[in-house]
């Protein structure tokens, strides 16, 4: 599932976290190789949750969200053929 998401341009840079129970080192490595950016282990500890999510730059997340919104509008529009120009005109 993660590899399928990562194959789409709009999801290549967005952080994807796995939430799992009882993780072993080998499993952690396989999850990271599968395309997850990080993982959270249940039961969740509040500090671990805040630190993990906080480790991703808010600016990066906001920029990716802005890109996804622009991409959605672009796909719905038939006036433009250049995605970069379309998004720049939106700013």
N, C-alpha and C positions, 0 to 999 in steps of 0.2 A: 504494500500500500504506500509506504513512504517513497520508495523508488518511483512509483507511478506519479506521485505528487511532485517529486523533484524533477521529473522529466518535463514538467510544465514550467515555462519561463517565469510565470508570476509566483511560483513557490520555491524557486531555487535559493533565495536568500532569506526567506522567512524561517525563524527558528521553529523547529518541531521537537517537542519534548515527549518522551515516553514516560508513562506512569506505571510502575510495576511493583511487584512484591518480591521479597527474598531474592535479591540479585547476587549472582556470582560474577567474578571478574570476567570469565569467558563470555557470559551472557552480555555483560556491559559492552565488551568489545564488538560483539556481533550486532548489537543494536546500533552502535555508532557507525559500523561499516554499512549497515542497512540504510543509513541516511538520517537517523535522528541526530540532533545537535547536542542533546543532553538528556538526562533522565532524572526522574524523581522517584524515590522509593517510598512505598506505603508501609506503615502509616506515615503520613506526611508530618514532618516537623515544620512548624511555622517559619523558623529561621532558614531552613533549607529551601523552602518554597520562595521566600523573599529574595534570598541570595541568588538562587538559580535564575529566576525570572529577571531580577535586577541586573544580572550580568550581561544582558542583551541591551544594547544602546537604544534608548527611546527614539532617538533621531532616526536610526536605521529602521526600526519598526514602523515609525510614522511615514518615512519615505517609501517603504515597501507598500504600505496600505494605500498611500496616495497613488502609487504606480498601478496597483490592482484596480482601484477605482477608475483611473484613467483608461486602463486596458478594457474594462467592462464597457465604458462609454464608447471607446473606439470600436469595439466589436458590434455595438448597436448602431453606430453611425456608418452611413454609406457615402458620406461626403469626402472622407479623407482616405488616403492610401498609405500615408507615412505616419506610423505610430509616434515616433519621436517628435515630429512637427506638431502632431495633434496634441500631445501632452504639453509641449512648450506653449502652445496657443492657449491652453487652459490656465496657465500660471498668471 
